[in-house]
Amino acid sequence: MRRVRFRCVFGLCSVVAATTGCMQQYQSPTPSQPHATIEFRRKYAFHSDSSLYEQLVVDGTLTYEASDKGSSANESRTDSVLVRPGQHRLEVSVRFTRVVKQMMQELVNCGGYDGPTCRAPKSQDDQVLDAACHQQLGLDVQEGQLYLLQLDLHAANNCSVQCFVQTLTATGDLKNVPCPVVPMQD
């Protein structure tokens, strides 16, 4: 499966950010700097031939963004980002959209300065939203931790987001413990 990713570069916005405004590009900490890892996992019960747009925003900064064909969302998708320790506001967004071509009529001048008007066909592309999810949560990120941010799109406009701290058990298995609830700051 091939993924196409769009990012804000030199002040130019990506396809998704263009509809929500240009966001500052995230500067991830290096592996040698204090950090935690957030795994961003998405599962979609809703599938279509639409285009899929996904975003993870940390403190108003675009941290992860991807676009793909909606039909490629049959399997769960997981990507990871490094985040600095501290309290953060996380926003996750997904959208399935498609373009619908509409034929319209417009009045045009048919002949000269004061000539009669005629109707001419005109085509217009409209973007239709098939499904969407936007959720926010507060997270107090601790250095060295592994977090799982799980987004489930159950139906066209029904979704949930869960956060887990992942720890290793004595047997080497991952154990998911719900993240502590942190009030969101404005």
Buried (B, 14 or more C-beta within 10 A) or exposed (E): EEEEEBBBEEEEBBEBBEEBEEBEBBEBBEEEEEBBBBBBBBBBEBBBEBBBBBBBBBBEEBBBBBBBBBEBBEEEBEBBBBBBBEEBBBBBBBBBBBEEEEEEEEEEEEEEEEEEEEEEEEEEEEEEEBBBBBBEBBBEBEEEBBBBBBBBBBEBEEBEBBBBBBEEEEEEEEEBEEBEEBEBEE
